[in-house]
């Protein structure tokens, strides 16, 4: 929903009724992940995408019906459907799309939810997408770490979903949960999609050099909140790094330790150490490699890398801690320019995040994406 949130908020505030189609489950090589959304307004305007163009036409027609009668619909598209190719999902994937009507009556907590998203406050929306009782489908609850707004049905349903939704909120992952009709932990019949809105993950780039400028641009493109930090104020200026969200003049190790102490780094944070200067990167890596971070990479030649490891061992770093270091940084793409090097680093970050091997797909076999088997749809 995030990519259509501004347009949805604008129309909501104007009192318009719209339909929102959201990918709630994906299987095999689905083109977009859970949470991808497409907004269809009553005037026919479309914002966003659920499949990169594969099934948008079919979802558009369904959304028009939902605007008209208000009845939410969960629809599966994919190669298992008889009309898979007629709707265009030829990539071999399967997606479940939930289409619902959004207006002031159906979603009274929407404005408060948007305010939390814009303020960077973690929030999730849990919506019933399948249930034997058709009247329960479409019910939702907005979930914050310390409060909630809305109800799904019974106390048992609310308790189970709120607990699990906060678990997803804590790890920053959207997904569909399955329960018995009354929220039983075992059983089937009720599915609830939890759309999680976490503040963007952080990318901390240390070293105010030309490679950092390219890295900041690519990191921003990938959805990170990018910080460039260097102790040398003459180089660390906003003018030199326009793509960065912030430019900090401070000793790198001191800045990272302070950010961790303030709770502003987490398991999604990636760190790129581009200084290749021992007086900066060794103290910084002593701090970074002892944290639970998604990625820590350091630039430098193999000779620099060997020297860096020796210095870190002398500083008391363990082999387990050193094993967390990606150095020399990046994948072997033959990169030369700062921009190409940034692509190499970003590729390594993506590969580690999703379990990719970094090999050319033409030389591999089997599924392109790590995938799940689509479960049978429940029918009430």
C-alpha positions in Angstrom: 0.0 0.0 0.0 2.9 2.3 0.6 3.4 3.2 -3.0 -0.2 4.4 -3.4 -0.6 5.8 0.1 -0.3 9.5 -0.9 -2.9 9.2 -3.6 -5.2 7.1 -1.4 -4.9 9.6 1.4 -5.7 12.5 -1.0 -8.9 10.8 -2.2 -9.9 9.7 1.3 -9.7 13.2 2.6 -11.8 14.4 -0.3 -14.5 11.8 0.7 -14.1 9.7 -2.4 -14.7 5.9 -2.5 -11.9 3.8 -4.1 -11.0 0.2 -4.5 -7.6 -1.1 -3.3 -6.2 -4.3 -4.7 -3.3 -5.7 -2.6 -1.1 -8.7 -3.2 -1.5 -10.8 -0.1 0.3 -14.0 -1.1 2.8 -15.0 -3.8 4.1 -18.3 -5.0 6.9 -19.2 -7.3 8.1 -16.5 -9.7 5.5 -13.9 -8.8 6.4 -10.5 -10.2 5.7 -8.5 -7.1 5.6 -9.3 -3.4 3.0 -9.1 -0.6 1.9 -5.6 0.0 2.1 -4.4 -3.6 -1.0 -2.4 -4.3 -3.1 -0.9 -7.0 -5.7 1.8 -6.4 -8.7 2.2 -8.6 -10.8 5.4 -8.2 -14.4 5.8 -9.1 -13.4 8.0 -12.0 -11.4 5.2 -13.5 -7.9 6.5 -12.5 -5.4 3.8 -11.7 -2.4 4.2 -9.4 0.2 1.5 -8.6 0.6 -2.1 -9.7 0.1 -5.6 -8.4 2.0 -7.5 -11.0 4.0 -5.1 -13.2 1.3 -5.2 -15.9 0.4 -8.9 -16.0 -3.1 -8.9 -14.4 -3.8 -5.2 -13.9 -6.7 -5.3 -16.5 -8.5 -8.1 -14.6 -7.9 -6.5 -11.2 -9.2 -3.2 -12.7 -12.5 -4.8 -13.7 -12.8 -6.5 -10.3 -12.1 -3.2 -8.5 -14.9 -1.5 -10.4 -17.4 -4.1 -9.1 -16.1 -3.7 -5.6 -16.6 0.1 -5.7 -20.1 -0.6 -6.8 -21.3 -3.2 -4.3 -18.7 -2.9 -1.5 -18.1 -6.6 -1.3 -14.4 -7.5 -0.9 -13.0 -10.2 -3.1 -9.9 -12.4 -2.8 -8.9 -13.5 -6.3 -6.0 -15.9 -7.3 -4.2 -15.3 -10.6 -1.6 -17.7 -12.0 -0.7 -20.6 -14.2 -2.9 -22.9 -12.3 -6.0 -21.0 -13.5 -7.6 -22.0 -16.7 -7.5 -18.4 -17.9 -4.0 -17.7 -16.7 -2.7 -16.6 -20.1 -5.8 -14.6 -20.8 -5.1 -12.4 -17.8 -1.4 -12.3 -18.7 0.4 -13.9 -15.7 2.8 -15.7 -18.0 5.8 -15.6 -15.6 4.9 -18.9 -14.0 3.9 -17.4 -10.7 0.8 -17.3 -8.6 -0.6 -14.3 -6.7 -3.5 -13.8 -4.4 -5.0 -10.3 -4.7 -7.5 -8.9 -2.2 -9.7 -6.2 -3.5 -11.6 -4.0 -1.0 -13.4 -0.7 -0.9 -11.8 2.1 1.1 -13.7 5.1 2.4 -14.4 6.9 5.7 -17.1 4.3 6.7 -15.1 1.2 5.9 -11.8 2.4 7.3 -12.3 5.1 10.0 -8.7 4.7 11.4 -7.1 5.3 8.1 -6.0 8.9 8.8 -4.3 7.9 12.1 -2.6 5.1 10.3 -1.3 7.4 7.6 -0.1 9.9 10.2 2.0 7.1 11.8 3.5 6.0 8.5 4.5 9.6 7.7 6.0 10.1 11.1 8.1 6.9 10.8 6.1 5.1 13.6 5.8 1.3 13.1 2.2 0.4 12.3 0.4 -2.6 10.6 -3.0 -3.2 9.2 -4.5 -6.7 9.7 -7.4 -7.5 7.3 -9.4 -10.6 7.1 -9.2 -11.9 3.6 -10.9 -15.3 3.9 -13.5 -16.5 6.4 -16.5 -18.9 6.3 -18.7 -16.0 7.3 -18.7 -13.5 4.4 -19.6 -10.7 6.8 -16.2 -11.1 8.5 -14.2 -10.7 5.3 -12.8 -7.3 5.0 -12.8 -6.5 8.8 -9.6 -5.0 9.9 -7.6 -3.8 12.9 -4.8 -1.2 12.8 -1.9 -2.4 15.1 0.8 -0.3 16.8 3.4 -1.8 19.2 1.4 -0.4 22.1 -2.2 0.0 21.0 -4.8 -1.1 18.4 -7.9 0.3 16.7 -10.6 -1.9 15.3 -11.8 -5.4 15.8 -12.1 -8.6 13.8 -14.7 -10.4 15.7 -14.4 -12.4 18.9 -11.9 -11.7 21.6 -10.1 -14.9 20.7 -9.7 -13.8 17.1 -8.5 -10.3 18.2 -6.0 -11.7 20.7 -4.4 -14.2 18.3 -4.1 -11.7 15.4 -2.9 -8.8 17.5 -0.2 -11.0 19.0 1.0 -12.3 15.6 0.7 -9.0 13.9 3.0 -7.4 16.4 5.4 -10.2 15.8 5.5 -9.3 12.1 5.7 -5.7 12.9 8.7 -6.3 15.0 10.6 -8.0 12.2 9.2 -5.6 9.5 7.6 -8.2 7.3 4.2 -8.3 5.7 2.4 -11.7 5.3 -0.7 -13.7 5.5 -1.6 -15.6 8.7 -3.9 -18.6 8.9 -6.3 -19.6 11.7 -9.4 -21.5 12.5 -12.7 -19.6 12.0 -12.5 -18.2 15.6 -8.8 -17.5 15.7 -7.7 -21.0 16.7 -4.0 -21.6 16.3 -4.7 -24.9 14.6 -7.2 -25.3 11.9 -8.2 -23.5 8.7 -10.9 -21.2 7.5 -9.6 -17.7 8.3 -6.8 -15.9 6.6 -5.6 -12.5 7.7 -3.2 -10.3 5.7 -0.9 -8.2 7.8 0.4 -5.2 5.9 3.4 -3.9 7.8 4.7 -0.3 7.6 8.1 0.1 9.1 10.4 3.1 8.7 12.7 2.6 5.7 15.8 0.5 6.6 19.0 2.5 7.0 22.1 2.5 4.9 25.1 4.0 6.6 27.9 5.0 4.2 31.2 5.9 5.9 33.7 7.8 3.9 32.9 11.0 2.0 34.4 10.0 -1.4 33.1 9.8 -4.9 32.2 6.1 -4.4 30.0 7.2 -1.4 28.1 9.6 -3.6 27.2 6.8 -6.1 26.4 4.5 -3.2 24.0 7.1 -1.7 22.2 7.5 -4.9 21.7 3.7 -5.4 20.8 3.1 -1.8 18.1 5.8 -2.0 16.8 4.1 -5.2 16.6 0.8 -3.3 14.5 2.3 -0.6 17.1 2.9 2.2 17.3 6.0 4.3 20.9 6.9 3.5 23.4 8.6 5.9 26.9 9.6 4.8 29.3 10.1 7.6 32.9 11.3 7.7 35.1 13.0 10.3 36.4 15.4 7.7 34.0 18.3 7.5 35.5 19.8 4.3 34.4 16.7 2.4 31.2 15.7 4.3 28.8 18.3 2.9 25.2 18.1 1.7 26.2 19.6 -1.6 28.5 16.7 -2.4 25.9 14.1 -1.5 22.5 15.3 -2.7 21.0 11.8 -2.7 21.8 11.2 1.0 19.0 11.9 3.5 21.6 13.3 5.9 25.3 14.0 5.9 27.1 13.8 9.3 30.5 15.1 10.3 31.7 12.9 13.1 34.2 10.1 13.8 32.5 7.0 12.2 32.9 4.7 15.1 31.6 7.3 17.5 28.6 8.1 15.3 27.6 4.4 14.9 27.9 3.7 18.6 25.7 6.7 19.4 23.1 5.7 16.8 23.0 2.1 18.2 22.7 3.5 21.8 19.8 5.6 20.6 18.1 2.6 19.0 18.3 4.0 15.5 20.0 0.9 13.9 18.6 -2.6 13.8 18.8 -5.9 12.0 17.9 -4.3 8.7 20.7 -1.7 8.7 23.5 -2.0 6.2 26.9 -0.5 6.6 29.3 0.3 3.8 32.8 1.3 4.9 34.4 3.1 2.0 37.2 5.0 3.8 39.9 2.3 3.4 41.9 4.2 6.0 42.9 2.2 9.1 42.5 5.2 11.5 38.8 5.4 10.5 37.7 1.9 9.4 39.4 -0.3 12.1 37.7 1.5 15.1 34.4 1.6 13.1 34.5 -2.1 12.2 35.2 -3.0 15.9 31.9 -1.4 16.7 29.9 -2.6 13.6 31.0 -6.3 13.7 29.7 -6.7 17.2 26.2 -5.5 16.2 23.3 -7.4 14.8 23.3 -5.7 11.4 22.1 -7.0 8.0 25.4 -6.2 6.3 28.8 -4.8 7.0 31.1 -4.4 4.0 34.5 -2.6 3.7 36.2 -1.4 0.6 39.9 -2.0 -0.2 42.3 -4.2 -2.1 43.1 -7.7 -0.9 46.3 -6.3 0.6 44.3 -3.7 2.5 41.9 -6.4 3.6 44.6 -8.6 5.0 46.1 -5.7 6.8 42.7 -4.7 8.2 42.1 -8.2 9.5 45.4 -8.3 11.2 44.7 -5.0 12.9 41.2 -6.2 14.0 42.6 -9.4 15.4 45.1 -7.3 17.4 42.2 -5.3 18.7 40.7 -8.5 20.1 38.1 -9.3 17.4 37.1 -13.0 17.3 37.0 -15.1 14.1 33.2 -15.3 14.4 33.0 -11.5 14.5 35.4 -11.2 11.5 33.3 -13.7 9.5 30.5 -11.1 9.4 32.7 -8.8 7.3 32.1 -8.6 3.6 35.6 -7.6 2.4 36.7 -6.9 -0.2 33.2 -5.3 -0.6 30.8 -6.3 -3.4 30.3 -8.9 -6.0 32.7 -9.7 -8.8 31.2 -7.7 -11.6 34.4 -6.3 -13.0 33.3 -2.9 -11.8 35.6 0.1 -12.4 33.7 3.4 -11.9 32.1 4.6 -8.7 28.7 3.9 -10.1 29.6 0.4 -11.2 31.1 -0.3 -7.8 27.9 0.9 -6.1 26.0 -1.6 -8.2 28.4 -4.3 -7.1 27.9 -3.5 -3.5 24.1 -3.2 -3.8 24.1 -6.6 -5.6 25.9 -8.2 -2.7 23.5 -6.7 -0.2 20.5 -7.9 -2.2 22.0 -11.4 -2.7 22.6 -11.8 1.0 19.2 -10.5 1.9 17.3 -13.0 -0.3 19.8 -15.9 -0.4 21.0 -15.4 -4.0 24.3 -16.8 -5.2 25.3 -14.0 -7.5 25.6 -16.3 -10.4 24.3 -15.5 -13.9 20.8 -17.0 -14.2 21.7 -18.4 -17.7 24.1 -20.7 -15.9 21.7 -21.9 -13.2 18.7 -24.2 -13.2 15.5 -24.5 -11.2 13.3 -21.7 -9.8 14.6 -18.1 -10.1 13.1 -17.1 -6.8 12.9 -19.0 -3.5 9.3 -20.0 -3.5 6.4 -21.5 -1.6 3.8 -24.0 -2.8 0.4 -22.3 -3.1 -2.0 -23.8 -0.6 -5.6 -24.6 -1.7 -8.0 -21.8 -1.3 -10.5 -22.1 1.6 -14.2 -21.9 0.8 -16.8 -21.0 3.3 
